Amino acid sequence: MHGLKKKRRIQIIAIAAVALVVATGLVGYAMRDGINFFRSPSQVLAEPPQATERFRIGGLVEEGSLTRGQGEVIRFNVTDGGASVPVTYRGVLPDLFAENQGMIGTGSYVNGTFEATEILAKHDETYMPKEVVDALKEQGVYKDPNGEGS
């Protein structure tokens, strides 16, 4: 009788361990497309990602690079002060999108151009995403609009 309880306990622990491994695998599988890594233009040019990899790129919209093509295609360069990456985007840009302003784009790097599927612009004159600030500070081109820290 005592051996039966011990055997039953071991079976329950083994089933729980298998269920935990399966649940972890399912969560990882479900999130595989939902995780987008951030890269600065310098990082993209130093180690170009695969064309199938989706990631986020951020920096400043390079002055004089914003052009609107035929239809809804918009072209511009994003820079972190150390490197510049050409970007294409098909769609409507956010209202606050402008040259020399911070932005983050989601998409993939194909044939030397970042093809964005989503563009986010800063939401007021002082805010900039932390990843963009860090990338600009790394290149030594970030200027705090409030004059606080660096």
C-alpha contacts under 8 A as a table, 3 or more apart, distances in Angstrom:
res1	aa1	res2	aa2	distance
1	M	4	L	5.20
1	M	5	K	6.76
2	H	5	K	5.43
2	H	6	K	6.61
3	G	6	K	5.15
3	G	7	K	6.15
4	L	7	K	5.10
4	L	8	R	6.10
5	K	8	R	5.06
5	K	9	R	6.18
6	K	9	R	5.14
6	K	10	I	6.34
7	K	10	I	5.20
7	K	11	Q	6.31
8	R	11	Q	5.10
8	R	12	I	6.31
9	R	12	I	5.18
9	R	13	I	6.26
10	I	13	I	5.14
10	I	14	A	6.13
11	Q	14	A	5.11
11	Q	15	I	6.15
12	I	15	I	5.13
12	I	16	A	6.09
13	I	16	A	5.07
13	I	17	A	6.15
14	A	17	A	5.12
14	A	18	V	6.27
15	I	18	V	5.16
15	I	19	A	6.11
16	A	19	A	5.05
16	A	20	L	6.14
17	A	20	L	5.10
17	A	21	V	6.30
18	V	21	V	5.16
18	V	22	V	6.19
19	A	22	V	5.12
19	A	23	A	6.04
20	L	23	A	5.11
20	L	24	T	6.10
21	V	24	T	5.17
21	V	25	G	6.18
22	V	25	G	5.08
22	V	26	L	6.18
23	A	26	L	5.11
23	A	27	V	6.22
24	T	27	V	5.20
24	T	28	G	6.22
25	G	28	G	5.15
25	G	29	Y	6.10
26	L	29	Y	5.03
26	L	30	A	6.09
27	V	30	A	5.14
27	V	31	M	6.20
28	G	31	M	5.20
28	G	32	R	6.11
29	Y	32	R	5.37
30	A	33	D	7.40
30	A	34	G	7.83
31	M	34	G	4.88
31	M	35	I	6.33
32	R	35	I	6.15
33	D	36	N	7.54
33	D	54	R	7.90
36	N	54	R	6.19
36	N	55	F	4.56
36	N	56	R	6.07
36	N	106	T	7.80
37	F	54	R	7.81
37	F	55	F	4.90
37	F	56	R	5.83
38	F	55	F	6.00
38	F	56	R	4.55
38	F	57	I	5.69
38	F	58	G	7.38
38	F	131	E	7.23
39	R	43	Q	5.86
39	R	44	V	6.34
39	R	55	F	7.32
39	R	56	R	6.11
39	R	57	I	4.97
39	R	58	G	6.75
40	S	43	Q	5.23
40	S	44	V	6.33
40	S	57	I	5.58
40	S	58	G	5.60
40	S	59	G	6.60
40	S	79	T	7.91
40	S	80	D	6.64
40	S	132	V	7.39
40	S	135	A	5.94
41	P	44	V	5.03
41	P	45	L	6.26
41	P	57	I	6.82
41	P	58	G	7.25
41	P	59	G	7.32
41	P	78	V	6.98
41	P	79	T	5.95
41	P	80	D	6.16
41	P	82	G	7.85
41	P	83	A	5.62
41	P	84	S	5.79
41	P	85	V	5.75
42	S	45	L	5.33
42	S	46	A	6.06
42	S	80	D	7.03
42	S	82	G	6.18
42	S	83	A	4.99
42	S	84	S	7.34
43	Q	46	A	5.04
43	Q	47	E	6.03
43	Q	48	P	7.70
44	V	47	E	5.41
44	V	48	P	4.95
44	V	49	P	6.85
45	L	48	P	5.48
45	L	83	A	7.51
45	L	85	V	7.72
48	P	109	Y	7.52
49	P	53	E	6.49
49	P	109	Y	6.65
50	Q	53	E	5.36
50	Q	109	Y	7.14
50	Q	110	V	7.89
51	A	108	S	6.00
51	A	109	Y	5.41
51	A	110	V	5.02
51	A	111	N	7.83
52	T	108	S	6.75
53	E	108	S	5.94
53	E	109	Y	7.72
54	R	106	T	7.02
54	R	107	G	5.22
54	R	108	S	4.88
55	F	106	T	5.74
55	F	107	G	5.79
55	F	108	S	6.25
56	R	104	I	6.50
56	R	105	G	5.43
56	R	106	T	4.42
56	R	107	G	6.51
57	I	104	I	5.59
57	I	105	G	5.34
57	I	106	T	6.55
58	G	78	V	7.11
58	G	79	T	7.91
58	G	80	D	7.90
58	G	102	G	7.32
58	G	103	M	5.59
58	G	104	I	4.23
58	G	105	G	6.34
58	G	131	E	7.34
58	G	132	V	5.41
59	G	78	V	5.70
59	G	79	T	5.31
59	G	80	D	5.10
59	G	102	G	5.54
59	G	103	M	5.79
59	G	104	I	6.78
59	G	132	V	5.26
59	G	133	V	7.96
59	G	135	A	7.34
59	G	136	L	7.05
60	L	78	V	5.45
60	L	79	T	5.28
60	L	80	D	6.28
60	L	99	E	7.39
60	L	100	N	5.44
60	L	101	Q	5.21
60	L	102	G	4.48
60	L	103	M	6.11
61	V	65	S	7.66
61	V	66	L	7.82
61	V	76	F	6.95
61	V	77	N	5.94
61	V	78	V	4.67
61	V	79	T	6.39
61	V	98	A	6.92
61	V	99	E	4.85
61	V	100	N	5.08
61	V	101	Q	5.71
61	V	102	G	6.51
61	V	103	M	6.93
62	E	65	S	5.68
62	E	66	L	7.62
62	E	76	F	7.15
62	E	77	N	5.39
62	E	78	V	5.57
62	E	79	T	5.96
62	E	84	S	7.84
62	E	99	E	5.90
62	E	100	N	5.82
63	E	66	L	7.35
63	E	99	E	5.11
63	E	100	N	5.72
64	G	99	E	7.30
65	S	75	R	7.45
65	S	76	F	4.84
65	S	77	N	5.74
65	S	99	E	7.88
66	L	74	I	7.33
66	L	75	R	5.82
66	L	76	F	4.35
66	L	77	N	7.21
66	L	99	E	7.08
67	T	74	I	5.95
67	T	75	R	5.24
67	T	76	F	6.26
68	R	72	E	7.46
68	R	73	V	6.16
68	R	74	I	4.51
68	R	75	R	6.21
69	G	72	E	6.96
69	G	73	V	5.18
69	G	74	I	5.75
69	G	75	R	7.17
70	Q	73	V	6.21
72	E	90	R	5.30
72	E	91	G	5.40
72	E	92	V	7.20
73	V	88	T	6.77
73	V	89	Y	5.66
73	V	90	R	4.47
73	V	91	G	6.72
74	I	88	T	5.68
74	I	89	Y	5.18
74	I	90	R	6.21
74	I	91	G	7.75
75	R	86	P	7.24
75	R	87	V	5.64
75	R	88	T	4.59
75	R	89	Y	6.49
76	F	86	P	5.89
76	F	87	V	5.35
76	F	88	T	6.70
77	N	84	S	6.09
77	N	85	V	5.35
77	N	86	P	4.31
77	N	87	V	5.57
78	V	84	S	5.56
78	V	85	V	5.42
78	V	86	P	6.51
78	V	87	V	6.97
79	T	82	G	7.05
79	T	83	A	5.64
79	T	84	S	4.32
79	T	85	V	6.48
80	D	83	A	6.03
80	D	84	S	6.94
80	D	135	A	6.47
80	D	136	L	5.22
80	D	139	Q	6.60
80	D	141	V	7.42
81	G	84	S	7.49
81	G	136	L	6.83
81	G	139	Q	6.06
81	G	140	G	7.63
81	G	141	V	5.91
82	G	139	Q	5.84
85	V	112	G	7.80
85	V	113	T	6.74
85	V	114	F	7.02
86	P	112	G	7.49
86	P	113	T	5.17
86	P	114	F	6.17
87	V	113	T	5.64
87	V	114	F	4.65
87	V	115	E	5.89
87	V	116	A	6.78
88	T	113	T	7.14
88	T	114	F	6.37
88	T	115	E	5.10
88	T	116	A	6.06
89	Y	115	E	6.21
89	Y	116	A	5.09
89	Y	117	T	6.53
89	Y	118	E	7.73
89	Y	119	I	7.90
90	R	116	A	7.70
90	R	117	T	7.35
93	L	97	F	6.45
93	L	119	I	6.86
94	P	97	F	5.40
94	P	119	I	7.35
94	P	120	L	6.79
94	P	121	A	6.35
96	L	121	A	6.02
96	L	122	K	6.77
96	L	123	H	6.69
96	L	124	D	7.67
97	F	101	Q	6.95
97	F	103	M	7.46
97	F	120	L	7.90
97	F	121	A	5.29
97	F	122	K	7.52
98	A	101	Q	5.63
101	Q	121	A	7.66
101	Q	122	K	7.38
102	G	121	A	6.23
102	G	122	K	5.86
102	G	128	M	6.02
102	G	129	P	7.74
102	G	132	V	7.21
103	M	119	I	7.06
103	M	120	L	5.61
103	M	121	A	4.51
103	M	122	K	6.19
103	M	128	M	7.87
103	M	129	P	8.00
103	M	132	V	7.80
104	I	119	I	5.96
104	I	120	L	5.18
104	I	121	A	6.56
104	I	129	P	7.99
104	I	132	V	7.74
105	G	116	A	5.80
105	G	117	T	7.39
105	G	118	E	5.57
105	G	119	I	4.43
105	G	120	L	6.14
106	T	116	A	5.42
106	T	117	T	5.82
106	T	118	E	5.15
106	T	119	I	6.57
107	G	114	F	6.80
107	G	115	E	5.57
107	G	116	A	4.29
107	G	117	T	5.18
107	G	118	E	6.95
108	S	114	F	5.61
108	S	115	E	5.45
108	S	116	A	6.63
109	Y	112	G	6.42
109	Y	113	T	5.54
109	Y	114	F	4.26
109	Y	115	E	6.09
110	V	113	T	5.40
110	V	114	F	6.18
110	V	115	E	6.79
116	A	119	I	6.83
122	K	125	E	7.50
122	K	127	Y	5.92
122	K	128	M	5.59
122	K	129	P	7.30
123	H	127	Y	6.48
124	D	127	Y	5.69
126	T	145	P	6.24
126	T	146	N	7.60
128	M	132	V	6.75
128	M	133	V	6.54
129	P	132	V	5.39
129	P	133	V	6.38
130	K	133	V	5.08
130	K	134	D	6.10
131	E	134	D	5.15
131	E	135	A	6.20
132	V	135	A	5.10
132	V	136	L	6.11
133	V	136	L	5.15
133	V	137	K	6.02
133	V	142	Y	6.70
134	D	137	K	5.09
134	D	138	E	6.12
135	A	138	E	5.09
135	A	139	Q	6.52
136	L	139	Q	5.16
136	L	140	G	6.18
136	L	141	V	5.47
136	L	142	Y	5.00
137	K	140	G	4.80
137	K	141	V	5.99
137	K	142	Y	5.02
137	K	150	S	7.50
138	E	141	V	7.90
139	Q	142	Y	7.81
142	Y	150	S	7.67
143	K	147	G	7.70
143	K	150	S	7.42
144	D	147	G	5.16
144	D	148	E	6.22
144	D	149	G	7.33
144	D	150	S	6.62
145	P	148	E	7.81
